[in-house]
Amino acid sequence: MDKTRVQIAIQANPEKIFSALTTSASLVSWFAEHADVDLEARRYDFWGRFTPDAPNRDNGKHPLLEIETNQRLKYGWQVYDADTTVEFRLLPRGEKTIVALEHAIEKAGAKDVSRFSFEDFWFLSLENLRRYLDGRSADARVDFTPEAMKGDIHHTIEIDAPASTVFALLIEPAQLNRWIASNASVDPVKGGEYSFGWAMVGAMKIIDIEADKKLAYSLEQDKGNIVTWTLEESGGKTRLTLVHSGFGADDVPGEYAGWKSFMNWMRSMAEYGSDWQSPIVPLPEGWESIYAATIINRQPELVWEK
């Protein structure tokens, strides 16, 4: 059985988190375009363009399988023709609560999906949950309708921090190691080397850089692929835009949801500062180096059994 397991520590009690997980209006604020939840009727429905496979109302029905108020929630979810289950566990830890999620593929469907397909979605969603509970903007969503996912990736996010703070997240190795890199190294000049330290990906080359305004680098392993970050500051806030170019018009890039998740993490890093910690996941064998150093170093904190 293929399982995605993600956990995140949130500064809220289990009662508040459980309410955010089981109230229709709350789910619309941080998770889905539409939601209709009725615990007594054991209904946990969500649908629309912000949900993988972009289901309509009829296809967005999810039976509630298990409920323990303020402790546990489990529901069924048919997605991409696969039968899956999603389980949340809420574990109090002092002033925080660990939200431990497991998304298990019980029966494969027509489309080949794996833990990686859902991992980015849950990274994005759980960060939105944290921000929602903290009273911050939780509007980082991706449009999963087929046409929206095709071609070059374009994502934009508004960050409540100056451009200098956001730009540091892109060029300072210690900051990169918090959200994307396992062992970052950066020579912040045009033509300089830009590396995440990923074992299966070589160093990239910076092709354009302007402090606090722009960074562009080429991905040598994907000929023709260029990642461009643009920062526009106004009133102490920053509009961050990412364009990952080089895809065909009908390509559906695997990085589509992942980049939006990374941008959401960057937003929280800039706004929370050193208090922010990423979610963590068990490291899949052979793929350890593609995770941020902070995720690698925090493996002992995992609550799910391996």
C-alpha positions as CSV (number, residue, x, y, z in Angstrom):
1,M,0.0,0.0,0.0
2,D,1.4,3.4,-1.0
3,K,1.1,5.9,1.8
4,T,1.8,9.6,2.2
5,R,2.5,10.6,5.8
6,V,2.9,14.3,6.8
7,Q,2.9,15.9,10.2
8,I,2.9,19.5,11.2
9,A,3.0,21.3,14.6
10,I,0.4,24.0,15.0
11,Q,0.0,26.6,17.8
12,A,-3.6,25.7,18.6
13,N,-5.4,23.2,20.8
14,P,-7.0,20.0,19.3
15,E,-10.6,21.5,19.7
16,K,-9.8,24.4,17.4
17,I,-8.0,22.3,14.8
18,F,-10.8,19.7,14.8
19,S,-13.3,22.5,14.2
20,A,-11.2,23.7,11.2
21,L,-11.2,20.2,9.8
22,T,-14.9,19.6,10.2
23,T,-16.7,22.9,9.5
24,S,-17.7,23.5,5.9
25,A,-17.0,27.3,6.1
26,S,-13.5,26.6,7.5
27,L,-12.6,24.1,4.9
28,V,-13.6,26.6,2.2
29,S,-11.2,29.1,3.8
30,W,-8.1,26.9,3.7
31,F,-8.7,23.7,1.8
32,A,-11.3,23.3,-1.0
33,E,-13.4,25.5,-3.3
34,H,-16.6,24.0,-2.0
35,A,-17.3,21.8,1.1
36,D,-20.4,20.2,2.8
37,V,-19.7,18.4,6.1
38,D,-22.2,16.8,8.3
39,L,-20.7,14.6,11.1
40,E,-23.9,13.1,12.2
41,A,-24.7,12.0,8.6
42,R,-21.1,10.9,8.2
43,R,-20.7,13.1,5.2
44,Y,-17.4,14.8,4.4
45,D,-17.8,16.3,0.9
46,F,-15.4,18.7,-0.8
47,W,-15.0,19.5,-4.5
48,G,-14.0,22.1,-7.1
49,R,-10.9,23.3,-8.8
50,F,-8.7,23.4,-5.7
51,T,-9.0,19.6,-5.3
52,P,-6.8,17.1,-7.2
53,D,-8.8,15.8,-10.2
54,A,-11.1,18.9,-9.9
55,P,-14.2,16.9,-9.0
56,N,-17.7,18.2,-9.5
57,R,-20.3,18.0,-6.7
58,D,-21.4,14.4,-7.5
59,N,-17.8,13.2,-7.6
60,G,-16.8,15.1,-4.4
61,K,-18.6,12.8,-2.0
62,H,-16.4,11.3,0.8
63,P,-17.8,8.9,3.4
64,L,-16.7,9.5,7.0
65,L,-15.2,6.2,8.2
66,E,-14.0,7.0,11.7
67,I,-14.5,10.0,14.1
68,E,-13.1,10.6,17.6
69,T,-14.0,14.2,18.4
70,N,-10.9,16.4,18.8
71,Q,-8.7,13.4,18.3
72,R,-9.1,11.6,15.0
73,L,-10.9,11.8,11.7
74,K,-10.8,9.4,8.8
75,Y,-12.6,9.5,5.4
76,G,-12.7,7.8,2.1
77,W,-11.6,9.7,-1.1
78,Q,-11.8,8.4,-4.6
79,V,-9.3,10.5,-6.6
80,Y,-7.9,9.8,-10.1
81,D,-10.0,6.6,-10.1
82,A,-8.0,5.4,-7.1
83,D,-9.6,4.3,-3.8
84,T,-7.9,6.1,-1.0
85,T,-8.4,7.0,2.6
86,V,-7.3,10.1,4.6
87,E,-6.7,10.0,8.3
88,F,-5.9,12.9,10.7
89,R,-4.7,12.4,14.2
90,L,-4.4,15.3,16.7
91,L,-1.7,14.9,19.3
92,P,-1.3,17.6,22.0
93,R,2.2,18.6,22.8
94,G,2.2,21.4,25.3
95,E,1.0,24.6,23.7
96,K,1.1,23.0,20.3
97,T,-0.7,20.2,18.6
98,I,0.8,17.8,16.1
99,V,-1.4,17.1,13.1
100,A,-0.4,13.8,11.8
101,L,-1.9,12.9,8.4
102,E,-1.9,9.6,6.5
103,H,-3.2,9.4,2.9
104,A,-3.2,5.8,1.8
105,I,-3.9,4.4,-1.7
106,E,-6.1,1.4,-1.0
107,K,-6.6,0.5,-4.7
108,A,-4.8,2.0,-7.6
109,G,-6.8,3.7,-10.4
110,A,-6.4,4.3,-14.1
111,K,-3.9,7.1,-13.5
112,D,-0.5,6.3,-12.0
113,V,-0.4,8.2,-8.8
114,S,2.1,7.8,-5.9
115,R,2.9,9.3,-2.5
116,F,4.7,12.1,-4.4
117,S,1.5,13.1,-6.2
118,F,-0.2,13.8,-2.9
119,E,2.7,15.0,-0.8
120,D,2.9,18.4,-2.4
121,F,-0.9,18.8,-2.1
122,W,-0.8,18.1,1.6
123,F,2.3,20.2,2.2
124,L,0.3,23.1,0.7
125,S,-2.9,22.3,2.5
126,L,-1.4,21.8,5.9
127,E,0.5,25.1,5.7
128,N,-2.8,26.8,4.8
129,L,-4.4,25.2,7.8
130,R,-1.6,26.5,10.1
131,R,-2.0,30.0,8.6
132,Y,-5.8,29.9,8.8
133,L,-5.7,29.0,12.5
134,D,-3.2,31.8,13.1
135,G,-5.5,34.4,11.4
136,R,-3.2,34.8,8.4
137,S,-4.0,34.6,4.7
138,A,-4.6,31.0,3.7
139,D,-5.3,31.6,0.0
140,A,-2.4,29.6,-1.5
141,R,-4.3,27.2,-3.8
142,V,-3.6,25.6,-7.1
143,D,-6.1,25.1,-9.9
144,F,-6.3,21.4,-10.7
145,T,-8.5,21.8,-13.8
146,P,-6.7,20.1,-16.8
147,E,-6.2,23.2,-18.9
148,A,-4.8,25.3,-15.9
149,M,-2.1,22.7,-15.3
150,K,-0.7,22.6,-18.9
151,G,2.4,24.4,-20.2
152,D,4.8,26.7,-18.3
153,I,4.1,27.1,-14.6
154,H,3.1,30.6,-13.4
155,H,2.4,31.2,-9.7
156,T,2.1,34.4,-7.7
157,I,1.8,34.9,-4.0
158,E,1.5,38.0,-1.8
159,I,3.9,38.1,1.2
160,D,3.6,40.5,4.2
161,A,7.3,41.2,4.3
162,P,9.8,43.4,2.4
163,A,11.5,42.2,-0.8
164,S,14.9,42.1,1.0
165,T,13.5,39.5,3.4
166,V,12.0,37.4,0.6
167,F,15.1,37.6,-1.6
168,A,17.3,36.3,1.2
169,L,15.2,33.1,1.2
170,L,16.3,32.6,-2.4
171,I,20.1,33.2,-2.1
172,E,21.2,32.5,1.4
173,P,22.1,28.8,1.8
174,A,21.0,28.6,5.4
175,Q,17.5,29.9,4.4
176,L,17.4,27.6,1.3
177,N,18.1,24.6,3.6
178,R,15.0,25.4,5.6
179,W,12.5,25.0,2.7
180,I,14.0,23.3,-0.4
181,A,17.7,22.4,-0.2
182,S,19.5,19.6,1.5
183,N,22.9,21.3,1.2
184,A,22.7,24.6,-0.6
185,S,25.5,26.6,-2.1
186,V,25.1,29.9,-4.0
187,D,27.5,32.2,-5.8
188,P,25.1,35.1,-6.2
189,V,26.4,36.6,-9.4
190,K,25.4,36.2,-13.0
191,G,27.0,33.0,-14.2
192,G,27.4,31.8,-10.6
193,E,26.6,28.3,-9.4
194,Y,23.3,27.7,-7.7
195,S,22.9,24.3,-6.0
196,F,20.3,22.6,-3.8
197,G,22.7,19.8,-3.0
198,W,20.3,17.2,-4.5
199,A,22.1,14.0,-5.4
200,M,20.3,13.4,-8.7
201,V,20.4,17.1,-9.8
202,G,23.6,18.9,-10.7
203,A,24.4,22.5,-9.9
204,M,22.4,25.1,-11.8
205,K,23.6,28.4,-13.3
206,I,22.4,31.8,-12.4
207,I,21.5,33.6,-15.7
208,D,20.0,36.8,-14.2
209,I,20.1,38.4,-10.8
210,E,19.2,41.7,-9.3
211,A,19.1,42.1,-5.6
212,D,15.6,42.2,-4.1
213,K,14.1,42.2,-7.5
214,K,14.9,39.1,-9.7
215,L,16.6,35.7,-9.8
216,A,16.7,33.4,-12.7
217,Y,18.6,30.1,-13.1
218,S,18.8,27.3,-15.7
219,L,18.1,23.7,-14.8
220,E,20.9,21.9,-16.6
221,Q,19.3,18.4,-16.2
222,D,16.2,19.7,-18.0
223,K,17.5,21.4,-21.1
224,G,15.6,24.6,-21.9
225,N,14.0,24.8,-18.4
226,I,14.4,28.1,-16.6
227,V,13.1,29.2,-13.2
228,T,12.5,32.9,-12.8
229,W,11.6,34.6,-9.6
230,T,10.4,38.2,-9.7
231,L,9.8,40.4,-6.6
232,E,7.7,43.5,-6.5
233,E,7.6,45.5,-3.3
234,S,4.9,47.9,-2.3
235,G,4.0,49.3,1.1
236,G,6.4,46.9,2.8
237,K,4.8,43.9,1.2
238,T,6.1,41.7,-1.7
239,R,4.4,40.2,-4.7
240,L,6.4,37.1,-5.5
241,T,6.0,35.6,-9.0
242,L,7.5,32.3,-10.2
243,V,7.7,31.2,-13.8
244,H,9.1,27.8,-14.6
245,S,9.4,27.8,-18.4
246,G,10.5,25.3,-21.0
247,F,7.5,23.0,-21.1
248,G,5.4,22.2,-24.1
249,A,1.9,23.7,-24.5
250,D,0.3,20.4,-23.6
251,D,2.7,19.2,-21.0
252,V,1.5,18.8,-17.4
253,P,4.6,19.5,-15.3
254,G,5.1,17.4,-12.2
255,E,6.4,20.5,-10.4
256,Y,3.0,22.3,-10.7
257,A,1.7,21.9,-7.2
258,G,5.2,21.6,-5.6
259,W,6.2,25.1,-6.6
260,K,3.1,26.6,-5.0
261,S,3.7,24.7,-1.9
262,F,7.3,26.0,-1.7
263,M,6.1,29.5,-2.2
264,N,3.6,29.1,0.6
265,W,6.4,28.0,2.9
266,M,8.5,31.0,1.8
267,R,5.6,33.3,2.7
268,S,5.4,31.8,6.1
269,M,9.2,31.9,6.6
270,A,9.2,35.6,5.8
271,E,6.2,36.3,8.0
272,Y,6.9,34.0,11.0
273,G,10.7,34.4,10.9
274,S,12.8,31.9,12.9
275,D,9.7,30.5,14.6
276,W,8.5,28.7,11.4
277,Q,9.2,25.0,10.9
278,S,8.2,23.0,7.9
279,P,6.1,19.9,8.0
280,I,8.0,16.7,8.1
281,V,7.7,13.4,6.3
282,P,9.4,10.0,6.5
283,L,12.2,10.1,3.9
284,P,11.8,7.6,1.0
285,E,14.8,5.4,0.4
286,G,17.0,6.8,-2.4
287,W,15.3,10.2,-2.4
288,E,16.5,11.6,0.8
289,S,18.6,14.4,-0.7
290,I,15.7,16.1,-2.4
291,Y,14.2,17.2,0.9
292,A,15.1,20.2,2.9
293,A,17.9,19.8,5.5
294,T,15.4,20.7,8.2
295,I,13.2,17.8,7.2
296,I,16.1,15.4,7.1
297,N,17.4,16.5,10.5
298,R,14.0,16.3,12.2
299,Q,13.3,12.6,11.4
300,P,13.3,11.6,15.1
301,E,10.2,13.8,15.6
302,L,8.0,11.6,13.4
303,V,5.0,10.1,15.3
304,W,3.9,7.7,12.6
305,E,5.5,4.3,12.9
306,K,7.8,3.5,10.0
